[in-house]
Amino acid sequence: MTPIATISFALAMLVLAASPGPGVMATVARALTSGLRPALLLIGGIILGDLIFLLFAIFGLSFLAQALGQFFVVIKILGGGYLIWQGLKIFFDNDGSGKFRCTDSKSGYGSFISGFLITLGNPKVILFYCGFLPTFLSLTALTYIDTLMIMGVISIVLFAVLGCYAWLASSARHLLQEPGKRKILNRAAGSVLITTGIVIANRS
C-alpha cells in the first residue's frame, strides 16, 4: 500500500467510525452507565468484528458473507435482543446507584460480546468491507504486510474515535453521582441501548 492509499483508507474509516450508528450509541450508553473500562471492552468487540469482515473481503470470501445471509440475520436479532435486555436492566435500576450489576460487568465478556454482535449485525459494516472496500483498494495485490497495516489502521482508528466517545461519556457520568441524577441517567442510557437494539434487529 502506498502512503496515499493508507491515508485515504484511514480517512474513510474515520468517517465510518465517527458517523452516528449502533456502535457509537452502544459505546456511549455503556460508558455512561458502567464506566470507561466496560466501554473499552465493548469497543474491542466492535474492532474484532470489523477485522473479521476485513479478512472476508481480502481473502475473497465476500461470497461467504453473502451465503451466510440467514446466519447474519440470526446474529442481528440475537445482538439486538441482547442490547435490549441490557438496556432494560439499566432502565429499571431503581436504586439510583447506576452500577450495572449483570455478571458481565465483572467478567467483561458481556461487553465484549455486545460489541462483537453489534458489528456482525450491522449492514453498514458488511457493505463497507464486502462492497465498498474492493473498489477502494486492490485487494488481490495486497501483501501480508499490507494486510497487517490495514488491520492496524482499522484498530487504531476505531479505538481512537470510539474511545473518545467513551471517555467523554464516562467523564459526564462522574458529574451525575447523586442518586436522583443517576436514576435519570439510567433511564436515558437504558433507552439508548434499547433503541440501539431495536435498530440493529430491524436493519436490513
Beta strands, then each sheet from edge to edge (+ up, - down):
end
